[in-house]
C-alpha cells in the first residue's frame, strides 16, 4: 500500500508517516496543500491522509482538483474541528472518510486499510496459493503450515505478487507500489528483495521470473 500524508504540522506528519511505515506501508509526506496536490498528480497512491486546514492550498481545494482531474486515491480527511457541519462539508466535497484530531493511531491505521480495500478489487481476507497463506490483517505468512519471518518490505512485495492472481508485475510496478518517492528507480532493490523472498519461501520455487515481464506467482 502506498500512502501520501499531507499535514502542515511537520512533527505530526512524520509521526503519522513513521507509524504507517512500521505497518508495512510506503509513505510520502507533503507539508502544504500545493505540495500534496503535486505529489498526488505525479505518483500513484492508494490513500491520502489529508489535513483539511492546509496552507498554500486548502484541503477542500486539493480534494476538488483531484476529483476534477479524474482518477484519484481514497481520501481520509483530518481536522481539528469536531463540528458535524465540517465533517459533512468535507465528505460532500469528495473525501471518503473523516477523522477528528486528536485521534488514536490504531484507528487511523484501521481507516487507512479500510479505504485501501475499497480502492482495489475485492480480495479474499486471506490470500492462499501454492501452499502459501498470507493474512494481511495479522501480518502473518505461512508455507505448508510453517510460519515465515519476513521483513516489512518482503511482506509487501509478496502480498503484491499474490494479489496479482498469476499476472506478472514488472520491477518498476513493484518499486512504485512498495517503495516511497526516495527509492532510486535505477537500483536493484526489487531484485534483491525478490532474491531474499525466494530463499525464505524455500522449495519448490513459487516466484517465477518472466523474461521482459517481471515476476509472478
C-alpha positions as a printed Julia matrix, in Angstrom:
217×3 Matrix{Float64}:
   0.0     0.0     0.0
   1.28    3.46   -0.9
   0.09    6.43    1.16
   0.58   10.2     0.97
   0.39   12.14    4.24
  -0.4    15.84    3.7
  -0.07   17.65    7.02
   1.41   21.1     7.73
   2.45   20.22   11.29
   5.82   18.67   10.43
   6.22   16.69   13.64
   2.72   15.19   13.4
   3.26   14.39    9.71
   6.46   12.47   10.45
   4.84   10.7    13.4
   1.97    9.51   11.21
   4.32    8.55    8.37
   6.68    6.65   10.67
   3.82    4.72   12.23
   2.35    3.77    8.86
   5.78    2.65    7.63
   6.04    0.37   10.65
   2.76   -1.13    9.44
   4.49   -2.02    6.16
   3.19    0.86    4.04
   5.21    3.01    1.64
   4.64    6.62    2.73
   5.46   10.03    1.26
   4.95   13.33    3.11
   3.91   16.81    1.95
   3.62   19.8     4.28
   1.19   22.02    2.41
  -1.71   21.66    0.0
   0.23   22.66   -3.12
   2.92   20.04   -2.42
   0.24   17.47   -1.69
  -1.57   18.11   -4.96
   1.71   17.92   -6.89
   2.61   14.56   -5.3
  -0.87   13.17   -5.98
  -0.6    14.17   -9.64
   2.88   12.7   -10.11
   2.68    9.47   -8.09
   0.02    6.8    -7.74
  -1.33    6.42   -4.2
  -3.88    4.12   -2.65
  -4.82    6.53    0.15
  -4.27   10.2     1.01
  -4.23   11.19    4.67
  -5.15   14.83    4.11
  -5.34   17.57    6.73
  -8.22   19.89    5.9
  -6.73   23.17    7.14
  -3.59   23.4     5.0
  -1.51   26.41    3.95
  -0.96   27.29    0.28
  -3.97   25.23   -0.84
  -6.84   24.22    1.44
  -7.57   20.52    1.81
 -11.03   21.04    0.29
  -9.43   22.56   -2.81
  -6.91   19.72   -3.06
  -9.79   17.25   -2.98
 -11.84   19.19   -5.53
  -8.96   19.47   -8.0
  -8.14   15.77   -7.72
 -11.74   14.83   -8.4
 -11.85   17.18  -11.39
  -8.66   15.56  -12.76
 -10.3    12.12  -12.78
  -8.71    9.06  -11.18
  -7.71    9.62   -7.56
  -6.84    7.72   -4.4
  -9.2     7.36   -1.44
  -9.05   10.36    0.91
  -9.03   10.27    4.7
  -9.52   13.86    5.8
  -8.15   15.05    9.15
  -9.47   18.06   11.05
  -9.18   19.66   14.46
 -12.86   20.62   14.29
 -15.42   18.34   15.9
 -18.33   20.18   14.28
 -20.71   17.93   12.37
 -21.12   20.54    9.63
 -17.38   20.49    8.92
 -17.44   16.73    8.51
 -20.49   16.95    6.25
 -18.82   19.59    4.08
 -15.62   17.56    3.76
 -17.49   14.42    2.76
 -19.74   16.3     0.34
 -16.69   17.72   -1.45
 -15.41   14.2    -2.07
 -13.47   12.91    0.94
 -14.09    9.22    1.58
 -13.69    9.3     5.36
 -13.15   11.77    8.18
 -11.1    11.63   11.38
 -11.08   14.28   14.09
  -7.87   15.29   15.89
  -6.69   14.11   18.34
  -7.15   10.5    17.26
  -5.97    7.06   18.29
  -3.27    5.89   15.88
  -4.77    2.38   15.75
  -7.99    3.9    14.42
  -6.13    5.85   11.75
  -4.39    2.65   10.59
  -7.7     0.77   10.5
  -9.35    3.52    8.46
  -6.42    3.71    6.01
  -6.54   -0.06    5.49
 -10.31    0.01    5.01
 -10.03    2.76    2.39
  -7.27    0.88    0.59
  -9.5    -2.19    0.34
 -12.24   -0.03   -1.19
  -9.77    1.35   -3.74
  -8.81   -2.11   -5.01
 -10.75   -5.03   -6.49
 -12.18   -7.22   -3.76
  -9.69   -9.77   -2.43
 -10.09  -12.67   -0.09
  -9.28  -11.68    3.52
  -6.52  -14.32    3.45
  -4.51  -14.96    0.26
  -3.59  -18.58   -0.49
  -1.61  -20.08   -3.37
   0.88  -22.97   -3.75
   0.82  -23.74   -0.02
   1.44  -20.08    0.81
  -1.0   -18.38    3.15
  -0.79  -14.61    3.68
  -3.01  -12.88    6.23
  -2.74   -9.07    5.74
  -4.71   -8.29    8.89
  -2.41  -10.27   11.19
   0.72   -9.63    9.09
   1.28  -13.39    9.02
   2.72  -15.62    6.28
   2.96  -19.41    6.37
   4.01  -22.03    3.85
   2.65  -25.52    4.33
   1.86  -24.56    7.91
   5.37  -23.22    8.64
   5.47  -19.6     9.75
   7.85  -17.39    7.76
   9.77  -14.47    9.24
   9.57  -11.72    6.62
  10.65   -8.1     6.75
   8.01   -5.42    6.14
   9.17   -4.92    2.54
   9.31   -8.66    1.84
   5.77   -8.99    3.16
   4.57   -6.12    0.98
   6.19   -7.49   -2.19
   4.81  -10.97   -1.53
   1.33   -9.51   -0.95
   1.56   -7.63   -4.27
   2.56  -10.77   -6.16
  -0.11  -12.93   -4.55
  -2.78  -10.27   -5.11
  -1.92  -10.17   -8.83
  -3.54  -13.62   -9.2
  -0.95  -15.04  -11.58
  -0.3   -11.86  -13.58
   3.28  -10.67  -13.93
   4.38   -7.46  -12.23
   7.35   -5.55  -13.58
  10.15   -4.41  -11.28
   9.01   -0.83  -11.98
   5.45   -1.61  -10.86
   6.67   -3.28   -7.69
   9.01   -0.37   -6.92
   6.19    2.15   -7.42
   3.8     0.24   -5.15
   6.1    -0.9    -2.35
   8.62    1.96   -2.0
   8.27    5.7    -1.5
   9.46    8.57   -3.69
  13.02    8.4    -2.31
  13.6     4.99   -3.93
  16.2     5.06   -6.7
  14.49    3.81   -9.9
  17.87    2.55  -11.15
  18.66    0.48   -8.05
  18.36   -3.29   -7.81
  16.33   -3.16   -4.6
  13.41   -5.11   -6.12
  15.72   -7.83   -7.41
  17.42   -8.12   -4.01
  14.09   -8.3    -2.17
  12.79  -10.98   -4.55
  16.0   -12.97   -4.01
  15.58  -12.83   -0.24
  11.94  -13.81   -0.53
  12.83  -16.84   -2.63
  15.3   -18.04   -0.02
  12.79  -17.64    2.79
   9.93  -19.26    0.86
  12.05  -22.34    0.21
  11.49  -25.2    -2.22
   9.87  -25.74   -4.62
  10.24  -22.2    -6.0
   7.0   -20.23   -6.31
   8.2   -16.86   -7.64
   8.81  -17.04  -11.38
  10.9   -14.58  -13.38
   9.09  -13.63  -16.57
  11.58  -12.55  -19.27
  10.84   -8.94  -20.12
   7.78   -9.03  -17.87
   8.95   -9.07  -14.29
   7.84  -11.54  -11.62
   4.77  -13.62  -10.83
   3.47  -16.35   -8.55
